[in-house]
């Protein structure tokens, strides 16, 4: 009788681990998607910003009318 109970307990644990693995794999996929989206957004932001510094068209050190000095 105890071997049947042991078998049932092992099967329940196995199924619980399978469910946990599926959840973690789904979460991992969502994290990878978010990282890709972040990298794309970062690249879209950083390219124009870097161009401002390369071309010297940034506001650095210049005073605009009505604004505080930088």
N, CA, C and O atoms as a printed pandas DataFrame, in Angstrom:
     atom_number atom_name residue_name chain_id  residue_number  x_coord  y_coord  z_coord
0              1         N          UNK        A               1    0.822   -1.195    0.000
1              2        CA          UNK        A               1    0.000    0.000    0.000
2              3         C          UNK        A               1    0.863    1.254    0.000
3              4         O          UNK        A               1    0.548    2.231   -0.680
4              5         N          UNK        A               2    1.964    1.224    0.773
5              6        CA          UNK        A               2    2.800    2.418    0.841
6              7         C          UNK        A               2    3.484    2.697   -0.496
7              8         O          UNK        A               2    3.772    3.853   -0.807
8              9         N          UNK        A               3    3.749    1.662   -1.291
9             10        CA          UNK        A               3    4.379    1.888   -2.592
10            11         C          UNK        A               3    3.422    2.612   -3.543
11            12         O          UNK        A               3    3.859    3.408   -4.375
12            13         N          UNK        A               4    2.122    2.339   -3.421
13            14        CA          UNK        A               4    1.133    3.043   -4.247
14            15         C          UNK        A               4    1.093    4.521   -3.847
15            16         O          UNK        A               4    1.064    5.404   -4.704
16            17         N          UNK        A               5    1.092    4.774   -2.554
17            18        CA          UNK        A               5    1.084    6.159   -2.060
18            19         C          UNK        A               5    2.364    6.877   -2.506
19            20         O          UNK        A               5    2.319    8.029   -2.935
20            21         N          UNK        A               6    3.495    6.188   -2.399
21            22        CA          UNK        A               6    4.763    6.775   -2.847
22            23         C          UNK        A               6    4.723    7.097   -4.338
23            24         O          UNK        A               6    5.180    8.156   -4.767
24            25         N          UNK        A               7    4.177    6.183   -5.114
25            26        CA          UNK        A               7    4.072    6.403   -6.561
26            27         C          UNK        A               7    3.187    7.602   -6.877
27            28         O          UNK        A               7    3.510    8.413   -7.745
28            29         N          UNK        A               8    2.082    7.705   -6.171
29            30        CA          UNK        A               8    1.168    8.837   -6.387
30            31         C          UNK        A               8    1.857   10.149   -6.000
31            32         O          UNK        A               8    1.750   11.146   -6.713
32            33         N          UNK        A               9    2.557   10.139   -4.878
33            34        CA          UNK        A               9    3.269   11.349   -4.446
34            35         C          UNK        A               9    4.343   11.754   -5.455
35            36         O          UNK        A               9    4.494   12.936   -5.766
36            37         N          UNK        A              10    5.085   10.777   -5.961
37            38        CA          UNK        A              10    6.115   11.067   -6.959
38            39         C          UNK        A              10    5.496   11.651   -8.227
39            40         O          UNK        A              10    6.024   12.601   -8.806
40            41         N          UNK        A              11    4.379   11.077   -8.650
41            42        CA          UNK        A              11    3.701   11.573   -9.855
42            43         C          UNK        A              11    3.193   12.998   -9.638
43            44         O          UNK        A              11    3.286   13.832  -10.539
44            45         N          UNK        A              12    2.666   13.278   -8.470
45            46        CA          UNK        A              12    2.181   14.629   -8.170
46            47         C          UNK        A              12    3.341   15.632   -8.187
47            48         O          UNK        A              12    3.207   16.735   -8.718
48            49         N          UNK        A              13    4.470   15.243   -7.606
49            50        CA          UNK        A              13    5.638   16.118   -7.614
50            51         C          UNK        A              13    6.147   16.344   -9.035
51            52         O          UNK        A              13    6.516   17.459   -9.404
52            53         N          UNK        A              14    6.163   15.272   -9.828
53            54        CA          UNK        A              14    6.626   15.380  -11.213
54            55         C          UNK        A              14    5.754   16.352  -11.991
55            56         O          UNK        A              14    6.265   17.190  -12.734
56            57         N          UNK        A              15    4.444   16.245  -11.825
57            58        CA          UNK        A              15    3.516   17.144  -12.527
58            59         C          UNK        A              15    3.663   18.587  -12.043
59            60         O          UNK        A              15    3.573   19.529  -12.831
60            61         N          UNK        A              16    3.889   18.746  -10.751
61            62        CA          UNK        A              16    4.094   20.099  -10.215
62            63         C          UNK        A              16    5.366   20.715  -10.795
63            64         O          UNK        A              16    5.382   21.895  -11.143
64            65         N          UNK        A              17    6.431   19.918  -10.901
65            66        CA          UNK        A              17    7.671   20.415  -11.489
66            67         C          UNK        A              17    7.478   20.752  -12.965
67            68         O          UNK        A              17    8.001   21.759  -13.443
68            69         N          UNK        A              18    6.733   19.922  -13.689
69            70        CA          UNK        A              18    6.463   20.204  -15.101
70            71         C          UNK        A              18    5.704   21.520  -15.256
71            72         O          UNK        A              18    6.012   22.324  -16.136
72            73         N          UNK        A              19    4.720   21.728  -14.401
73            74        CA          UNK        A              19    3.950   22.976  -14.457
74            75         C          UNK        A              19    4.846   24.172  -14.135
75            76         O          UNK        A              19    4.767   25.207  -14.797
76            77         N          UNK        A              20    5.687   24.030  -13.131
77            78        CA          UNK        A              20    6.598   25.120  -12.766
78            79         C          UNK        A              20    7.573   25.412  -13.903
79            80         O          UNK        A              20    7.876   26.574  -14.174
80            81         N          UNK        A              21    8.062   24.377  -14.562
81            82        CA          UNK        A              21    8.973   24.569  -15.688
82            83         C          UNK        A              21    8.282   25.307  -16.828
83            84         O          UNK        A              21    8.877   26.193  -17.442
84            85         N          UNK        A              22    7.050   24.955  -17.110
85            86        CA          UNK        A              22    6.310   25.629  -18.178
86            87         C          UNK        A              22    6.117   27.107  -17.855
87            88         O          UNK        A              22    6.258   27.965  -18.727
88            89         N          UNK        A              23    5.798   27.395  -16.610
89            90        CA          UNK        A              23    5.616   28.792  -16.191
90            91         C          UNK        A              23    6.935   29.553  -16.320
91            92         O          UNK        A              23    6.958   30.677  -16.821
92            93         N          UNK        A              24    8.022   28.947  -15.874
93            94        CA          UNK        A              24    9.325   29.609  -15.949
94            95         C          UNK        A              24    9.771   29.821  -17.395
95            96         O          UNK        A              24   10.361   30.854  -17.714
96            97         N          UNK        A              25    9.497   28.856  -18.269
97            98        CA          UNK        A              25    9.849   29.021  -19.678
98            99         C          UNK        A              25    9.048   30.156  -20.308
99           100         O          UNK        A              25    9.579   30.923  -21.111
100          101         N          UNK        A              26    7.783   30.261  -19.947
101          102        CA          UNK        A              26    6.959   31.358  -20.441
102          103         C          UNK        A              26    7.503   32.691  -19.947
103          104         O          UNK        A              26    7.613   33.647  -20.714
104          105         N          UNK        A              27    7.838   32.749  -18.679
105          106        CA          UNK        A              27    8.402   33.966  -18.098
106          107         C          UNK        A              27    9.717   34.329  -18.785
107          108         O          UNK        A              27    9.968   35.499  -19.075
108          109         N          UNK        A              28   10.542   33.337  -19.039
109          110        CA          UNK        A              28   11.825   33.569  -19.701
110          111         C          UNK        A              28   11.601   34.163  -21.095
111          112         O          UNK        A              28   12.321   35.074  -21.504
112          113         N          UNK        A              29   10.611   33.651  -21.817
113          114        CA          UNK        A              29   10.290   34.197  -23.133
114          115         C          UNK        A              29    9.846   35.649  -23.049
115          116         O          UNK        A              29   10.227   36.469  -23.886
116          117         N          UNK        A              30    9.045   35.966  -22.045
117          118        CA          UNK        A              30    8.587   37.345  -21.867
118          119         C          UNK        A              30    9.754   38.274  -21.534
119          120         O          UNK        A              30    9.797   39.414  -21.998
120          121         N          UNK        A              31   10.693   37.789  -20.736
121          122        CA          UNK        A              31   11.862   38.596  -20.387
122          123         C          UNK        A              31   12.702   38.861  -21.633
123          124         O          UNK        A              31   13.170   39.981  -21.836
124          125         N          UNK        A              32   12.895   37.844  -22.464
125          126        CA          UNK        A              32   13.669   38.032  -23.696
126          127         C          UNK        A              32   12.988   39.040  -24.621
127          128         O          UNK        A              32   13.659   39.886  -25.211
128          129         N          UNK        A              33   11.668   38.958  -24.753
129          130        CA          UNK        A              33   10.936   39.926  -25.575
130          131         C          UNK        A              33   11.113   41.340  -25.040
131          132         O          UNK        A              33   11.355   42.272  -25.807
132          133         N          UNK        A              34   10.993   41.501  -23.738
133          134        CA          UNK        A              34   11.145   42.825  -23.133
134          135         C          UNK        A              34   12.557   43.366  -23.350
135          136         O          UNK        A              34   12.732   44.558  -23.602
136          137         N          UNK        A              35   13.557   42.503  -23.254
137          138        CA          UNK        A              35   14.934   42.937  -23.477
138          139         C          UNK        A              35   15.134   43.397  -24.914
139          140         O          UNK        A              35   15.801   44.403  -25.155
140          141         N          UNK        A              36   14.564   42.668  -25.870
141          142        CA          UNK        A              36   14.677   43.054  -27.274
142          143         C          UNK        A              36   13.992   44.394  -27.523
143          144         O          UNK        A              36   14.525   45.242  -28.238
144          145         N          UNK        A              37   12.813   44.588  -26.936
145          146        CA          UNK        A              37   12.106   45.859  -27.094
146          147         C          UNK        A              37   12.912   46.998  -26.486
147          148         O          UNK        A              37   13.007   48.077  -27.071
148          149         N          UNK        A              38   13.487   46.764  -25.325
149          150        CA          UNK        A              38   14.293   47.793  -24.670
150          151         C          UNK        A              38   15.504   48.150  -25.521
151          152         O          UNK        A              38   15.821   49.328  -25.686
152          153         N          UNK        A              39   16.178   47.147  -26.058
153          154        CA          UNK        A              39   17.359   47.411  -26.877
154          155         C          UNK        A              39   16.992   48.216  -28.114
155          156         O          UNK        A              39   17.737   49.110  -28.517
156          157         N          UNK        A              40   15.843   47.905  -28.722
157          158        CA          UNK        A              40   15.398   48.663  -29.888
158          159         C          UNK        A              40   15.087   50.103  -29.533
159          160         O          UNK        A              40   15.460   51.021  -30.263
160          161         N          UNK        A              41   14.411   50.303  -28.422
161          162        CA          UNK        A              41   14.074   51.661  -27.992
162          163         C          UNK        A              41   15.334   52.427  -27.612
163          164         O          UNK        A              41   15.456   53.614  -27.915
164          165         N          UNK        A              42   16.256   51.766  -26.961
165          166        CA          UNK        A              42   17.505   52.419  -26.573
166          167         C          UNK        A              42   18.286   52.840  -27.811
167          168         O          UNK        A              42   18.817   53.950  -27.866
168          169         N          UNK        A              43   18.357   51.958  -28.801
169          170        CA          UNK        A              43   19.072   52.289  -30.038
170          171         C          UNK        A              43   18.406   53.460  -30.747
171          172         O          UNK        A              43   19.090   54.331  -31.283
172          173         N          UNK        A              44   17.072   53.486  -30.753
173          174        CA          UNK        A              44   16.352   54.586  -31.393
174          175         C          UNK        A              44   16.603   55.902  -30.664
175          176         O          UNK        A              44   16.596   56.958  -31.296
176          177         N          UNK        A              45   16.821   55.866  -29.381
177          178        CA          UNK        A              45   17.088   57.074  -28.595
178          179         C          UNK        A              45   18.546   57.501  -28.705
179          180         O          UNK        A              45   18.835   58.685  -28.880
180          181         N          UNK        A              46   19.451   56.559  -28.607
181          182        CA          UNK        A              46   20.868   56.905  -28.494
182          183         C          UNK        A              46   21.441   57.412  -29.814
183          184         O          UNK        A              46   22.315   58.279  -29.797
184          185         N          UNK        A              47   20.983   56.907  -30.950
185          186        CA          UNK        A              47   21.545   57.337  -32.235
186          187         C          UNK        A              47   21.370   58.838  -32.456
187          188         O          UNK        A              47   22.359   59.513  -32.744
188          189         N          UNK        A              48   20.161   59.395  -32.337
189          190        CA          UNK        A              48   20.029   60.846  -32.519
190          191         C          UNK        A              48   20.778   61.637  -31.445
191          192         O          UNK        A              48   21.318   62.707  -31.727
192          193         N          UNK        A              49   20.812   61.125  -30.240
193          194        CA          UNK        A              49   21.518   61.816  -29.162
194          195         C          UNK        A              49   23.009   61.894  -29.465
195          196         O          UNK        A              49   23.630   62.941  -29.284
196          197         N          UNK        A              50   23.575   60.795  -29.919
197          198        CA          UNK        A              50   25.001   60.788  -30.253
198          199         C          UNK        A              50   25.279   61.725  -31.424
199          200         O          UNK        A              50   26.327   62.370  -31.456
200          201         N          UNK        A              51   24.365   61.813  -32.384
201          202        CA          UNK        A              51   24.548   62.720  -33.513
202          203         C          UNK        A              51   24.589   64.168  -33.048
203          204         O          UNK        A              51   25.342   64.970  -33.600
204          205         N          UNK        A              52   23.796   64.514  -32.049
205          206        CA          UNK        A              52   23.822   65.880  -31.524
206          207         C          UNK        A              52   25.204   66.226  -30.978
207          208         O          UNK        A              52   25.706   67.328  -31.198
208          209         N          UNK        A              53   25.808   65.292  -30.275
209          210        CA          UNK        A              53   27.128   65.554  -29.709
210          211         C          UNK        A              53   28.204   65.589  -30.790
211          212         O          UNK        A              53   29.134   66.391  -30.707
212          213         N          UNK        A              54   28.090   64.731  -31.802
213          214        CA          UNK        A              54   29.085   64.703  -32.877
214          215         C          UNK        A              54   29.044   65.972  -33.715
215          216         O          UNK        A              54   30.086   66.495  -34.108
216          217         N          UNK        A              55   27.842   66.466  -33.988
217          218        CA          UNK        A              55   27.702   67.641  -34.848
218          219         C          UNK        A              55   27.831   68.945  -34.082
219          220         O          UNK        A              55   27.945   70.007  -34.694
220          221         N          UNK        A              56   27.816   68.888  -32.760
221          222        CA          UNK        A              56   27.930   70.096  -31.954
222          223         C          UNK        A              56   26.668   70.930  -31.940
223          224         O          UNK        A              56   26.722   72.122  -31.635
224          225         N          UNK        A              57   25.535   70.333  -32.262
225          226        CA          UNK        A              57   24.280   71.069  -32.304
226          227         C          UNK        A              57   23.512   71.006  -30.994
227          228         O          UNK        A              57   22.365   71.448  -30.918
228          229         N          UNK        A              58   24.131   70.467  -29.982
229          230        CA          UNK        A              58   23.471   70.410  -28.681
230          231         C          UNK        A              58   23.458   71.779  -28.024
231          232         O          UNK        A              58   24.112   72.702  -28.509
232          233         N          UNK        A              59   22.723   71.924  -26.928
233          234        CA          UNK        A              59   22.589   73.197  -26.224
234          235         C          UNK        A              59   23.734   73.444  -25.258
235          236         O          UNK        A              59   23.708   74.442  -24.538
236          237         N          UNK        A              60   24.690   72.618  -25.215
237          238        CA          UNK        A              60   25.723   72.671  -24.189
238          239         C          UNK        A              60   26.363   74.063  -24.109
239          240         O          UNK        A              60   26.970   74.540  -25.068
240          241         N          UNK        A              61   26.213   74.695  -22.952
241          242        CA          UNK        A              61   26.852   75.966  -22.706
242          243         C          UNK        A              61   26.178   77.166  -23.342
243          244         O          UNK        A              61   26.626   78.291  -23.121
244          245         N          UNK        A              62   25.137   76.984  -24.112
245          246        CA          UNK        A              62   24.455   78.092  -24.767
246          247         C          UNK        A              62   23.223   78.469  -23.971
247          248         O          UNK        A              62   22.578   77.622  -23.353
248          249         N          UNK        A              63   22.909   79.742  -23.996
249          250        CA          UNK        A              63   21.728   80.205  -23.278
250          251         C          UNK        A              63   20.624   80.495  -24.279
251          252         O          UNK        A              63   20.815   81.222  -25.254
252          253         N          UNK        A              64   19.470   79.911  -24.015
253          254        CA          UNK        A              64   18.312   80.178  -24.857
254          255         C          UNK        A              64   17.500   81.267  -24.181
255          256         O          UNK        A              64   17.524   81.382  -22.956
256          257         N          UNK        A              65   16.792   82.058  -24.946
257          258        CA          UNK        A              65   16.030   83.156  -24.365
258          259         C          UNK        A              65   15.025   82.624  -23.359
259          260         O          UNK        A              65   14.286   81.677  -23.629
260          261         N          UNK        A              66   15.016   83.257  -22.190
261          262        CA          UNK        A              66   14.065   82.880  -21.160
262          263         C          UNK        A              66   14.433   81.650  -20.367
263          264         O          UNK        A              66   13.633   81.183  -19.556
264          265         N          UNK        A              67   15.617   81.112  -20.574
265          266        CA          UNK        A              67   15.987   79.906  -19.830
266          267         C          UNK        A              67   17.179   80.192  -18.932
267          268         O          UNK        A              67   17.901   81.172  -19.115
268          269         N          UNK        A              68   17.361   79.338  -17.990
269          270        CA          UNK        A              68   18.481   79.446  -17.064
270          271         C          UNK        A              68   19.744   78.966  -17.772
271          272         O          UNK        A              68   19.661   78.112  -18.655
272          273         N          UNK        A              69   20.906   79.492  -17.408
273          274        CA          UNK        A              69   22.149   78.998  -18.012
274          275         C          UNK        A              69   22.400   77.553  -17.605
275          276         O          UNK        A              69   22.015   77.115  -16.521
276          277         N          UNK        A              70   23.037   76.847  -18.476
277          278        CA          UNK        A              70   23.308   75.428  -18.226
278          279         C          UNK        A              70   24.601   75.283  -17.469
279          280         O          UNK        A              70   25.013   74.166  -17.158
